[in-house]
Amino acid sequence: MIFSKFKYDFPASIVVFLVALPLCLGVALASGAPMLSGIISGVIGGIVVGFLSRSNVSVSGPAAGLTAIVLSAIAQLGSFDVFLMALVLAGVFQILGGYAKAGFIANYIPSNVIKGLLASIGIILILKQIPHAFGYDDVPEEDFAFLQSDDENTFSELFNILNHFSYGAIVISFVSIMILIFWDKIKIKHLNAIPSSLIVVIVGILLNTIFHHFLPFLFIHQKHLVDIPKIDNFQSIFSFPSFKSIANKDVWIVGGTIAAIASLETLLNLEAVENIDPHKRKASPNRELLAQGVGNVVSGLIGGIPITSVIVRSSVNINAGGQTKMSTIYHGVLLLLSILLISPLLNLIPLASLAAILILTGYKLAKISLFIEKFKKGWNQFIPFVVTVIAILFTDLLVGILIGLSVSIIFLLKSNYKNPFKIKREKVNVKETITIELPNQVSFLNKASIKNTLWNLPKNSNVILDAKFSDYIDTDILELIDVFKNTIAIEKSINLNILGLKRSHQIEDQIQFVNVIDKDEQEKLLPSEILDILKSGNDRFVKGEITEKYFSQQINATSVGQNPIAVVISCIDSRTSPELIFDLGIGDIISIRIAGNIINQEIIESIEFACQKIGTKLIVVLGHSNCGAVTYAIKSSQEGKYTSLTSKIERSIKACNCNEQTFQNDSKMLDRVIKANTNNSLTEILLGSLFVKDEISSKKISIVSAFYDTSNGIVTFEEF
């Protein structure tokens, strides 16, 4: 299985190897280490780390971000062999970090920073490789930082092209870029199997050979070609650590520093690589730390320099078509063979060919569409993204990432300050209630916004602090709630209900108010206001935002009397409970239920009692879709069978000209009969009760018909 993607992995590994080779040499040179130590690290990063890592496309090797640290560490420790001892310790620290599952840090890197990292690397690749594309090759290979070790910078090197360029390099770069753009569009089966980047390298060698024999003015000389040092003695490649220096505290400090920075860079690169992997495969960050740790231990033991996951090589691997980690391992093998067997052949490759590959790789990482996408997502995504890009461009990878993270944290704090929870102001019955619903995770980051909200609540208000959806509440927030409950709420006469707190929170829930209507409130309500209460309740029911009822407290509050606001005549259908569909509690309405919501004398007298003696001011006759009583009445009518129930509904059936044929052919006929039956019931109340009719005429009470749709829970009203 590991060789199943060989036809993709091996060609990709060749391209990665060609890109990695000059970088390995350049990083070693900039680090003040022996030239071949960079190749040793590249081999270990490819073979050892590649074998142990579970990432399919990440490529490891010596990283430019650690050059300054390595350079100063070698000078501080006095010799390269003492530095190697520090590198072995760094690897041990990384192994311990992997076992301690320290890789979780990667999960907290915002996506806008990761995308900023990728875009900035893309821009840097383009800017740094343009000089090579023009034949100006005095740019240090390792210098991905803005300020270079040769006292130049990224932009000044672009101006240096004007005085140092090669026409042959320009021709090869142009041809290479055309190949990279159009190669995949060639519809020739066997040719498509060869990666365009490999073709670029071959064409580059051939063109320069042609220049040498036929166009000497275009010929690219050795200093513009890949340069692999010649090895006379195999054993001279390796260096070994000074184990006796392990007692030196500076060795431990350097080891810890390298471990921390290398681990952070690796985790950042791993997260970035997952973003550009076409298959979005996730690798274990803990396993990656373990793999990098082993790699650095081995590197320290045989004379290498620090290893990390490297975004440039990883992105080249992905763009070249690498499918599994075998491409990483192959590239390590090729690095090893290159210094042993084929360095003369590799030294024919023009740097302009590699520059073209890296420029196109950079373009894919920093497409304009990426910037547009982030801009459309809002300033809180776009600004940290752009700041990360600019910071990395003008400093280096680690400093830029830290700046980007700082800006992201500022926006995170701002976001948490503005809206870390849901807050609703609504009238439940007659009382305005302020509900504050805490989120699933309530951290100290939410402290400022929660305190600002609680401390600014109006006096004498009814407040519900709802924590039933919160799995975690930080201790700082619990202390804040406790102070508000025991001090602020009392001083401002705020009625406070606290719900959903767990035993571990060490604050008990409390109920200080229930939305039960008292006599004064009932008497002050107008029929139109009662209708609005029912409409609001149904709206909450439909949205799934039903209010907390505190039934045990409602039982206590209504034990000595009731003050209902409406009488609702509805069907006995199990789906149409008025208290539920209007989001009401105990004692809020008088509910009369009878099949088909028909009216008889007993019901009329009950309505009169409710309005005259109890104080209800609104009468609602509520029908509903798919009413079984009406359906039964229609079928009975066709069969000529009548009961006291079906006789009441018969008038509505006749009024709608409903017969068996129309009932079967017209899907809306049933609803028309149901609504007509509801209106007939309303008319019967008016004809059967002089008291109700007079009260309606004097506008002391109102009567409405309503229709409940069992498919969506919505109640529509038709006022009389």
Secondary structure, 3 states (H helix, E strand, C coil): CCCCCHHHHHHHHHHHHHHHHHHHHHHHHHCCCCHHHHHHHHHHHHHHHHHHCCCCCCCEEECHHHHHHHHHHHHHHCCHHHHHHHHHHHHHHHHHHHHCCHHHHHHHCCHHHHHHHHHHHHHHHHHHHHHHHCCCCCCCCCCCCCECCCCCEHHHHHHHCCCCCCHHHHHHHHHHHHHHHHHHHCCCHHHHCCCHHHHHHHHHHHHHHHHHHHCHHHCCCHHHECCCCCCCCHHHHCCCCCHHHHHCHHHHHHHHHHHHHHHHHHHHHHHHHHHHCCCCCCCCHHHHHHHHHHHHHHHHHHCCCCEEECHHHHHHHHHCCCCCCHHHHHHHHHHHHHHHCCHHHHCCCEHHHHHHHHHHHHHHHCCHHHHHHHHHCCHHHHHHHHHHHHHHHHCCHHHHHHHHHHHHHHHHHHHHHHCCCEEEEEEECCEEEEEEECCCEECHHHHHHHHHHHHCCCCCCEEEEECCCCCEECHHHHHHHHHHHHHHHHHCCCEEEEECCCHHHCCCCECCCCCCCCHHHHHHCCHHHHHHHHHHHHHHHHHCCCCCCCHHHHHHHCCCCCCCCEEEEECCCCCCCHHHHCCCCCCCEEEEECHHHCCCHHHHHHHHHHHHHHCCCEEEEEEECCCHHHHHHHHHHHHCCCCHHHHHHHHHHHHCCCCHHHHHHCCCHHHHHHHHHHHHHHHHHHHHCHHHHHHHHCCCCEEEEEEECCCCCCEEEEEC
